[in-house]
Amino acid sequence: MTGSNCAIRGTFFDFLDDPWKHIGQEKEAARFIRDGLLVVKNGRIEDFGPFTEVSARHAEMAITHLPGRIIMPGFIDGHIHFPQVRALGAYGNQLLDWLQNSIFPEEVKYNDRAYATEAAQHFFTALLSGGTTTCQTFTTSHPVATEVFFDEAAKRNMRVIAGLTGIDRFAPADVVITPQYFYNESKRLIETYHRKGRNLYAITPRFAVGCTSEMMDMCRELKKEYPDCWINTHISENPSELRSAKEHFPDCNDYTHVHEKHGLLGPKFTAGHGVWLTNDEMRRFSKAGAAVSFCPLSNLFLGSGLFRLGRAKDPEHPVRLSVGCDVGGGNAFSLIRVLEEAYKVGMCNNTMLDGSVNPREQDLAESERNKLSPYRAFYLATLGGAHSLYLDDILGSFDPGKEADFVVLDWNAGQAAMAWHQSLAAQSAGPETMDAAAQLLFGIMAAGDDRNVDETWIAGQRLYKKGAP
């Protein structure tokens, strides 16, 4: 781990625990320091706490003061597509048609190194301007796209997870690859990039409908040979996909069984979406230590359905959970926008649009868990996301020893009336209490976007400043 040295003074907000474990007392899971100091050495957090205490231990360091802001751990995006930058907002019907008409034709272009490199400039600029400091992403079935992605991430010293995409059916001829080619190139890429700097590798079967049993078996072999690698895929995004999965894997009881059968479901496994996972599948995800990435922007944009947040957070069978913007199915890079839509999905899960009770027969406890308070929301975007990716030992909070990635939020930015609205919770000097800070964060989440991100820091170095060239 390499990085810069710095000392940042300001108002800090992070998490020590999962707020869903503290029903009615969510603030017990959070940490708020109105006037704090974050000391970073070689890109890691050396010290953190109230300014008067910490500054006395580091009198030799120059201090950068960031008043009028809330400083949080960097946002963690659990599900995004690097090669879909230019497909952002592409009109489509639903998932399978959208892939064929808008996505695969664009992804073919990433076989050109120059094109992929130009795309990477836009991709990382968009992430940083939205406060995202870590992402787990899909690349393409062309090795050059994965090489470019890791190389460009390393230039910015960003913590990322990615891998060559495995797909050998349900795609144009210039997209599909053979299972053996996928295996050979994945091995080469793992040995070249995994744990080199801050790069991490994910064995990546795109989705089971696009993978034969032979391709899934190759993923299993790679995981056996490289157990330290992650696994990144999709699952149960929309009903048509479920029907296709049943057709192509008739010996499997459900979509989750496909991954169990091929030895993939377990720790460091993330599946995007999970909208249509059954209660039993959720329990099996929980038991296996597997994660789901909740992608409300794309789920709504493509009409895939409403993810059952309250079921995933069942205290008896909790599923590791991140949030993902899922660009380009998701129509924004900003996780602030993602949290806004996640809040709405939770509300709609509780009451259908016609006012009737949700027919999914959820109980009152699940209904309560659907509600996305600012504590729950920003937990998912920080420590919760890190937990889902098995990175909470190095990311997600301001605990000493962790990597110093953080975002500086301006609660007054955004819409024309934003500052006046936010003054209900705090004047320009900032929030005095944790409750006031949470209220400001909810205002950012509900009415803000990437304009609320003032600065983004990676390993103790500022890589983004709003308005700067």
NORUR-V810796 format. One record per backbone hydrogen bond with DSSP energy under -0.5 kcal/mol. NH is the residue of the N-H (numbers start at 0). CO is the residue of the C=O. If there is no record, write none. Layout:
BEGIN
nh->(NH | NH)
co->(CO | CO)
END
This chain:
BEGIN
nh->(3 | 5 | 7 | 8 | 8 | 9 | 10 | 11 | 11 | 12 | 13 | 15 | 16 | 18 | 20 | 21 | 24 | 27 | 28 | 29 | 30 | 32 | 33 | 35 | 36 | 37 | 38 | 38 | 39 | 39 | 40 | 42 | 43 | 44 | 45 | 45 | 46 | 48 | 50 | 52 | 53 | 54 | 55 | 56 | 56 | 57 | 57 | 60 | 63 | 64 | 65 | 68 | 69 | 70 | 71 | 71 | 73 | 74 | 75 | 76 | 76 | 77 | 77 | 79 | 80 | 81 | 81 | 83 | 84 | 86 | 87 | 88 | 89 | 97 | 98 | 99 | 100 | 101 | 102 | 103 | 105 | 106 | 107 | 108 | 109 | 110 | 111 | 112 | 115 | 116 | 117 | 118 | 119 | 120 | 121 | 122 | 123 | 124 | 125 | 126 | 127 | 128 | 129 | 129 | 130 | 131 | 132 | 132 | 133 | 134 | 135 | 136 | 136 | 137 | 138 | 142 | 144 | 145 | 146 | 147 | 148 | 149 | 150 | 151 | 152 | 153 | 154 | 155 | 155 | 156 | 157 | 158 | 159 | 159 | 160 | 161 | 164 | 165 | 166 | 167 | 168 | 174 | 175 | 176 | 181 | 182 | 183 | 184 | 185 | 186 | 187 | 188 | 189 | 190 | 191 | 192 | 193 | 193 | 194 | 195 | 196 | 198 | 199 | 201 | 202 | 203 | 204 | 205 | 205 | 209 | 210 | 215 | 216 | 217 | 218 | 219 | 220 | 221 | 222 | 223 | 224 | 225 | 226 | 228 | 229 | 230 | 231 | 232 | 233 | 234 | 240 | 241 | 242 | 243 | 244 | 245 | 246 | 247 | 248 | 249 | 251 | 257 | 257 | 258 | 258 | 259 | 260 | 261 | 262 | 263 | 264 | 268 | 269 | 269 | 270 | 271 | 272 | 273 | 273 | 274 | 275 | 276 | 281 | 282 | 283 | 284 | 285 | 286 | 287 | 288 | 288 | 289 | 290 | 291 | 292 | 293 | 293 | 298 | 299 | 300 | 301 | 302 | 303 | 304 | 306 | 308 | 311 | 312 | 313 | 316 | 318 | 319 | 321 | 322 | 322 | 323 | 325 | 328 | 329 | 337 | 338 | 339 | 340 | 341 | 342 | 343 | 344 | 345 | 346 | 347 | 348 | 349 | 349 | 350 | 351 | 354 | 357 | 360 | 366 | 367 | 368 | 369 | 369 | 370 | 370 | 372 | 376 | 377 | 378 | 379 | 380 | 381 | 381 | 382 | 383 | 384 | 385 | 386 | 387 | 388 | 389 | 390 | 391 | 393 | 394 | 400 | 401 | 402 | 403 | 404 | 405 | 405 | 406 | 407 | 408 | 408 | 409 | 410 | 412 | 414 | 417 | 418 | 420 | 421 | 422 | 423 | 424 | 425 | 429 | 436 | 437 | 438 | 439 | 440 | 441 | 442 | 443 | 444 | 445 | 446 | 447 | 451 | 452 | 453 | 453 | 454 | 455 | 456 | 457 | 459 | 460 | 462 | 462 | 463 | 465 | 467)
co->(458 | 39 | 37 | 6 | 63 | 35 | 68 | 9 | 32 | 70 | 30 | 28 | 28 | 16 | 17 | 18 | 21 | 24 | 25 | 26 | 13 | 11 | 31 | 9 | 48 | 7 | 36 | 46 | 5 | 37 | 43 | 3 | 40 | 401 | 38 | 43 | 38 | 36 | 34 | 49 | 49 | 50 | 51 | 52 | 53 | 53 | 54 | 57 | 6 | 62 | 8 | 65 | 408 | 10 | 69 | 406 | 404 | 130 | 380 | 74 | 133 | 75 | 322 | 135 | 326 | 79 | 137 | 80 | 81 | 83 | 84 | 327 | 86 | 93 | 94 | 95 | 96 | 97 | 97 | 98 | 101 | 102 | 103 | 105 | 106 | 107 | 108 | 110 | 111 | 112 | 113 | 114 | 115 | 116 | 117 | 118 | 119 | 120 | 121 | 122 | 123 | 124 | 125 | 126 | 127 | 126 | 74 | 130 | 74 | 158 | 76 | 134 | 160 | 79 | 162 | 140 | 141 | 141 | 142 | 143 | 144 | 145 | 146 | 147 | 148 | 149 | 150 | 151 | 152 | 153 | 152 | 132 | 157 | 197 | 134 | 199 | 139 | 203 | 164 | 209 | 209 | 171 | 171 | 166 | 177 | 178 | 179 | 180 | 181 | 182 | 183 | 184 | 185 | 186 | 187 | 188 | 188 | 189 | 198 | 192 | 194 | 195 | 159 | 161 | 229 | 163 | 202 | 165 | 203 | 206 | 207 | 211 | 212 | 213 | 214 | 215 | 216 | 217 | 218 | 219 | 220 | 221 | 223 | 225 | 200 | 267 | 202 | 269 | 205 | 271 | 237 | 237 | 238 | 239 | 240 | 241 | 242 | 243 | 244 | 246 | 248 | 253 | 254 | 254 | 255 | 255 | 256 | 257 | 259 | 258 | 258 | 265 | 230 | 267 | 290 | 232 | 292 | 234 | 271 | 235 | 235 | 273 | 277 | 278 | 279 | 280 | 281 | 282 | 283 | 284 | 285 | 284 | 268 | 319 | 270 | 291 | 321 | 294 | 295 | 296 | 297 | 299 | 298 | 298 | 304 | 306 | 307 | 308 | 310 | 313 | 311 | 289 | 291 | 75 | 379 | 293 | 78 | 325 | 325 | 333 | 334 | 335 | 336 | 337 | 338 | 339 | 340 | 341 | 342 | 343 | 344 | 345 | 346 | 346 | 355 | 351 | 349 | 357 | 362 | 363 | 364 | 365 | 366 | 366 | 367 | 370 | 372 | 373 | 374 | 375 | 376 | 377 | 378 | 395 | 378 | 378 | 381 | 382 | 383 | 384 | 386 | 385 | 385 | 390 | 390 | 44 | 398 | 393 | 42 | 402 | 403 | 456 | 71 | 454 | 69 | 406 | 451 | 408 | 409 | 446 | 414 | 411 | 416 | 417 | 418 | 420 | 421 | 421 | 426 | 432 | 433 | 434 | 435 | 436 | 437 | 438 | 439 | 440 | 441 | 442 | 443 | 448 | 449 | 407 | 451 | 407 | 463 | 405 | 460 | 403 | 457 | 455 | 460 | 455 | 453 | 464)
END
